[in-house]
Amino acid sequence: MPQLNPAPWFAILAFSWLVFLTIVVPKTLSHTFPNEPTPQSTQTPKTEPWTWPWA
């Protein structure tokens, strides 16, 4: 029964992971966003208490 022979399937699995790890992962990790976010201020804004007109 050739289905029980793991040699060709293991080679296909190992080769596909080798391709994935050497080509796809570096391309994904080198992706940069076209619009870099601007750094926000670390100071918290001063808030005023709300005065309810019916209270």
C-alpha atoms as an extended CHARMM CRD file, in Angstrom:
* protein
*
        55  EXT
         1         1  MET       CA              0.0000000000        0.0000000000        0.0000000000  PROA      1               0.0000000000
         2         2  PRO       CA              1.8530000000        3.1480000000       -1.1110000000  PROA      2               0.0000000000
         3         3  GLN       CA             -0.2020000000        5.4400000000        1.1350000000  PROA      3               0.0000000000
         4         4  LEU       CA              1.5880000000        4.0760000000        4.1920000000  PROA      4               0.0000000000
         5         5  ASN       CA              5.0530000000        4.9890000000        2.9150000000  PROA      5               0.0000000000
         6         6  PRO       CA              5.8860000000        8.2680000000        4.7350000000  PROA      6               0.0000000000
         7         7  ALA       CA              9.0500000000        9.0450000000        2.7630000000  PROA      7               0.0000000000
         8         8  PRO       CA              7.5980000000       11.1030000000       -0.1340000000  PROA      8               0.0000000000
         9         9  TRP       CA              4.9910000000       12.8470000000        2.0370000000  PROA      9               0.0000000000
        10        10  PHE       CA              7.5430000000       13.8370000000        4.6420000000  PROA      10              0.0000000000
        11        11  ALA       CA              9.8340000000       15.2130000000        1.9340000000  PROA      11              0.0000000000
        12        12  ILE       CA              6.9500000000       17.2440000000        0.4750000000  PROA      12              0.0000000000
        13        13  LEU       CA              6.0660000000       18.5460000000        3.9470000000  PROA      13              0.0000000000
        14        14  ALA       CA              9.6670000000       19.4510000000        4.7520000000  PROA      14              0.0000000000
        15        15  PHE       CA             10.1830000000       21.1570000000        1.3830000000  PROA      15              0.0000000000
        16        16  SER       CA              6.9600000000       23.1490000000        1.6620000000  PROA      16              0.0000000000
        17        17  TRP       CA              7.9330000000       24.3860000000        5.1420000000  PROA      17              0.0000000000
        18        18  LEU       CA             11.4020000000       25.2480000000        3.8760000000  PROA      18              0.0000000000
        19        19  VAL       CA              9.8820000000       27.3410000000        1.0880000000  PROA      19              0.0000000000
        20        20  PHE       CA              7.4390000000       28.9360000000        3.5000000000  PROA      20              0.0000000000
        21        21  LEU       CA             10.1080000000       29.8590000000        6.0410000000  PROA      21              0.0000000000
        22        22  THR       CA             12.6430000000       31.1560000000        3.5270000000  PROA      22              0.0000000000
        23        23  ILE       CA             10.3830000000       33.0800000000        1.1300000000  PROA      23              0.0000000000
        24        24  VAL       CA              6.9990000000       33.9180000000        2.6110000000  PROA      24              0.0000000000
        25        25  VAL       CA              7.9840000000       34.8730000000        6.1720000000  PROA      25              0.0000000000
        26        26  PRO       CA             10.7170000000       37.4170000000        5.2640000000  PROA      26              0.0000000000
        27        27  LYS       CA              8.3980000000       39.0260000000        2.6960000000  PROA      27              0.0000000000
        28        28  THR       CA              5.6960000000       39.3440000000        5.3250000000  PROA      28              0.0000000000
        29        29  LEU       CA              8.0250000000       40.6990000000        7.9940000000  PROA      29              0.0000000000
        30        30  SER       CA              9.5600000000       43.2890000000        5.6740000000  PROA      30              0.0000000000
        31        31  HSD       CA              6.1490000000       44.8260000000        4.9170000000  PROA      31              0.0000000000
        32        32  THR       CA              5.9010000000       48.4820000000        5.8620000000  PROA      32              0.0000000000
        33        33  PHE       CA              2.8250000000       50.6160000000        6.0260000000  PROA      33              0.0000000000
        34        34  PRO       CA              2.7560000000       53.5430000000        3.5880000000  PROA      34              0.0000000000
        35        35  ASN       CA              1.4840000000       55.9760000000        6.2180000000  PROA      35              0.0000000000
        36        36  GLU       CA              3.4480000000       55.8630000000        9.4310000000  PROA      36              0.0000000000
        37        37  PRO       CA              1.3710000000       56.9410000000       12.4370000000  PROA      37              0.0000000000
        38        38  THR       CA              2.3200000000       60.2290000000       14.0290000000  PROA      38              0.0000000000
        39        39  PRO       CA              3.3660000000       59.9980000000       17.6600000000  PROA      39              0.0000000000
        40        40  GLN       CA              0.7150000000       61.2360000000       20.0280000000  PROA      40              0.0000000000
        41        41  SER       CA              1.3330000000       63.4230000000       23.0330000000  PROA      41              0.0000000000
        42        42  THR       CA              1.8270000000       61.5780000000       26.3130000000  PROA      42              0.0000000000
        43        43  GLN       CA              0.1220000000       64.3390000000       28.3110000000  PROA      43              0.0000000000
        44        44  THR       CA             -3.4660000000       63.7290000000       29.2650000000  PROA      44              0.0000000000
        45        45  PRO       CA             -5.8540000000       66.4770000000       28.1750000000  PROA      45              0.0000000000
        46        46  LYS       CA             -7.3600000000       68.6720000000       30.8840000000  PROA      46              0.0000000000
        47        47  THR       CA            -11.0410000000       67.8740000000       31.1860000000  PROA      47              0.0000000000
        48        48  GLU       CA            -13.7250000000       70.1210000000       32.5820000000  PROA      48              0.0000000000
        49        49  PRO       CA            -16.6830000000       68.7630000000       34.5710000000  PROA      49              0.0000000000
        50        50  TRP       CA            -19.9600000000       68.8330000000       32.7410000000  PROA      50              0.0000000000
        51        51  THR       CA            -22.6360000000       71.0730000000       34.1790000000  PROA      51              0.0000000000
        52        52  TRP       CA            -26.0500000000       69.6360000000       33.5820000000  PROA      52              0.0000000000
        53        53  PRO       CA            -28.6450000000       72.3390000000       32.8740000000  PROA      53              0.0000000000
        54        54  TRP       CA            -31.4340000000       70.4790000000       34.6980000000  PROA      54              0.0000000000
        55        55  ALA       CA            -29.5080000000       69.6620000000       37.8830000000  PROA      55              0.0000000000
